[in-house]
Amino acid sequence: MKSSVSRAVVAASVTVALGLTAACGSDDDGKKPSKPAKSAQGSDGGKDAKPAGAKQGALTTAELEKAVLAKGDLKGYKLEKLSAADMPAQTVPSDPVTCQPLANMFMFATDPASKARVGRTMTGPDEMDATIITLALLAHEKDDAEKVMDGLRTATKKCEAYEHAGSKYREVAALPAPKSGDDAVSYKVVGLIEGQKTPMSFTVVRSGSTLAAFYSINLLKPKEFGVPTKIVEAQVDKLAKAGKR
């Protein structure tokens, strides 16, 4: 019974949390995407070769796959691969525009766009814990990676609330950033999910030219949210060992 309840809770959490991101990038209504990503390949296995015109520095999809957390890296944690549908290649305008970097990161999208992306969803060893951790590695040129971090940091200071893809987000606030990688930003956003105020936390760490982005949500116990430090450190350490660019 315990396992069944746990799996149902986790499934519901993932469906709601990731379903929102997929909806944000969908153009099934016939409308053209507001802003196609310049390059966002890799979330579904993508091309292994470096994108045409890319300067030295951005990791390939194959390199990201080797650098992302895998089974056995963290005892007791289960990982599932994010599909391309879970990481839409389009961005959707936010209102106000000052919050755009935060809205983009909700879909693990960035401006400038990443050269390649891979993503995973993690659930912990406690089967009754409804916390869902989603992470992604985003390959950039170093200058672009720094621009993304600056944009996120500025947005956490200037953005208080915003609307994005028909949803409202409030109480945006910066959180203490982990002392990992070359730069790091953490913040929270409170969304309204099925009538319930649900805090969501984000942590983005730059390691060389690659961004490690983490997203956490707990639908059963909204106040219990956050990305565990051990997950951030494990991912950043593995990324560094894989070779920073």
C-alpha positions in Angstrom: 0.0 0.0 0.0 2.8 2.4 0.9 4.6 1.9 -2.4 1.4 2.2 -4.4 0.4 5.5 -2.7 3.9 6.8 -3.2 4.0 6.0 -6.8 0.6 7.6 -7.4 1.7 10.8 -5.6 5.0 11.0 -7.5 3.2 10.4 -10.8 0.6 13.1 -10.1 3.3 15.5 -9.1 5.4 14.9 -12.2 2.3 15.1 -14.4 1.2 18.5 -13.0 4.7 20.0 -12.7 6.0 18.9 -16.1 2.7 19.1 -17.8 2.8 22.8 -17.1 6.1 23.2 -18.8 5.0 21.2 -21.8 1.9 23.3 -22.1 4.0 26.4 -22.1 5.9 25.4 -25.2 3.0 23.9 -27.1 1.8 25.3 -30.4 -1.0 22.9 -30.9 -3.5 25.7 -31.1 -2.2 26.7 -34.4 -0.4 29.8 -33.2 3.2 30.2 -34.1 5.7 30.0 -31.2 6.5 33.4 -30.0 10.2 32.9 -30.1 11.8 29.8 -31.5 15.0 28.7 -29.7 18.1 29.4 -31.7 19.3 25.9 -30.7 17.9 23.6 -28.1 18.8 20.2 -29.3 19.8 17.4 -27.0 16.9 16.8 -24.7 15.9 13.7 -26.6 19.4 12.3 -27.4 20.0 14.9 -30.2 23.1 15.1 -32.3 26.4 14.3 -30.9 28.4 16.6 -33.2 28.9 20.2 -32.1 26.3 22.5 -33.6 27.2 24.2 -36.8 28.9 27.5 -36.2 29.4 26.9 -32.5 32.6 28.3 -31.0 34.8 26.1 -28.9 33.4 25.8 -25.4 29.9 24.4 -25.6 29.6 20.7 -24.7 27.9 18.3 -27.1 24.8 16.3 -26.2 27.0 13.2 -25.9 29.3 15.0 -23.4 26.3 16.2 -21.4 24.9 12.6 -21.3 28.2 11.5 -19.7 28.1 14.4 -17.2 24.5 14.2 -16.0 23.7 12.3 -12.8 22.9 8.6 -13.5 21.8 5.6 -11.6 24.2 4.8 -8.7 25.6 8.3 -8.4 23.3 9.1 -5.4 22.3 6.1 -3.3 18.5 5.5 -3.2 17.6 8.1 -5.9 15.8 7.1 -9.0 16.2 9.0 -12.2 14.1 9.3 -15.4 15.1 10.9 -18.6 13.2 14.0 -19.7 11.9 13.8 -23.3 12.0 16.6 -25.8 8.3 17.2 -25.0 9.2 18.0 -21.4 11.8 20.5 -22.5 10.0 22.6 -25.2 12.2 24.3 -27.8 10.2 27.5 -27.7 10.0 30.3 -25.2 6.8 32.1 -24.3 6.7 35.8 -23.4 6.1 36.7 -19.7 4.3 39.8 -18.4 6.2 41.8 -17.3 9.2 41.2 -19.5 11.6 41.8 -16.6 10.6 38.3 -15.4 11.4 36.6 -18.7 14.6 34.9 -17.5 12.6 33.2 -14.7 9.8 32.2 -17.1 12.3 30.7 -19.5 14.1 28.7 -16.8 10.8 27.1 -15.9 11.2 25.2 -19.2 15.0 24.9 -18.9 15.2 27.4 -21.7 17.6 30.4 -21.9 18.3 33.5 -23.9 20.9 33.2 -25.4 19.7 29.7 -26.2 21.7 26.6 -25.2 23.6 24.6 -27.8 22.4 21.3 -26.3 20.3 20.1 -23.3 19.7 17.0 -21.3 17.3 16.5 -18.4 16.4 14.2 -15.6 13.6 13.8 -13.0 14.7 12.5 -9.6 12.8 11.0 -6.7 14.4 10.2 -3.4 14.8 7.1 -1.3 11.8 8.0 0.9 8.8 6.7 -1.0 6.4 8.9 1.0 8.3 12.1 0.1 6.3 13.8 -2.7 9.2 16.1 -3.5 10.1 16.1 -7.2 13.6 17.3 -8.3 14.1 18.0 -12.0 17.5 18.9 -13.3 19.0 19.8 -16.6 22.4 20.5 -18.1 22.5 23.3 -20.6 25.5 23.7 -22.8 26.6 27.3 -23.8 29.5 29.3 -24.9 31.1 30.7 -21.8 30.0 34.3 -22.5 26.5 33.2 -23.1 26.4 31.2 -19.9 27.5 34.2 -18.0 24.8 36.4 -19.6 22.1 33.9 -18.6 23.3 33.9 -15.0 23.4 37.7 -14.9 19.8 37.8 -16.4 18.5 35.4 -13.7 20.2 37.3 -10.9 18.8 40.6 -12.1 15.3 39.1 -12.5 15.2 37.8 -9.0 15.9 41.4 -7.8 13.4 43.2 -10.1 10.7 40.7 -10.6 8.0 40.3 -7.9 5.2 38.5 -9.8 4.4 37.6 -13.4 2.0 35.8 -15.8 3.3 33.2 -18.2 1.4 31.0 -20.6 -1.9 31.6 -18.8 -0.6 30.9 -15.3 0.2 33.4 -12.5 3.3 33.3 -10.4 3.8 35.4 -7.2 6.2 36.0 -4.3 9.4 35.8 -6.4 12.3 36.0 -4.1 16.0 35.2 -4.1 17.3 32.4 -1.9 20.8 31.7 -0.6 22.8 30.3 -3.4 25.0 27.2 -3.0 28.8 27.7 -2.9 29.2 25.5 -6.0 30.7 25.9 -9.4 31.9 29.2 -10.8 28.6 31.1 -10.1 25.2 30.2 -8.7 21.7 31.7 -8.3 18.8 30.4 -6.3 15.2 31.7 -6.0 11.7 30.7 -5.3 8.4 31.3 -7.2 4.9 30.6 -5.8 2.5 29.2 -8.4 -1.2 28.3 -8.1 -1.6 24.6 -8.9 -5.1 23.1 -8.6 -6.1 26.0 -6.4 -3.2 25.5 -4.0 -0.4 28.0 -3.5 2.7 25.9 -4.4 6.2 27.2 -3.8 8.8 26.1 -6.4 12.5 26.5 -5.9 15.1 26.9 -8.6 18.9 26.7 -8.4 21.2 27.3 -11.3 24.9 26.7 -11.2 27.5 27.7 -13.8 30.4 25.3 -14.2 32.6 26.7 -16.9 30.3 27.2 -19.9 27.7 24.7 -18.8 24.7 25.5 -16.6 23.3 22.9 -14.1 19.7 23.9 -13.4 17.6 22.3 -10.7 13.8 22.7 -10.0 12.0 21.4 -6.9 8.3 21.1 -6.0 6.3 19.3 -3.4 2.5 19.2 -4.0 1.6 17.4 -0.8 3.6 19.6 1.5 4.1 22.9 -0.3 6.2 24.4 2.5 8.7 21.6 2.2 10.5 22.5 -0.9 14.1 23.1 -2.0 16.9 21.3 -3.9 19.0 19.3 -1.5 22.6 20.5 -1.4 24.0 17.0 -1.9 22.2 16.7 -5.3 23.6 20.1 -6.4 27.1 19.2 -5.3 27.0 15.7 -6.8 25.9 17.1 -10.2 28.3 20.0 -10.2 31.2 17.7 -9.2 30.4 15.2 -11.9 30.1 18.0 -14.5 33.5 19.3 -13.4 35.1 15.9 -13.7 33.7 15.5 -17.2 35.7 18.5 -18.2 34.7 22.1 -17.9 34.8 24.2 -21.1 
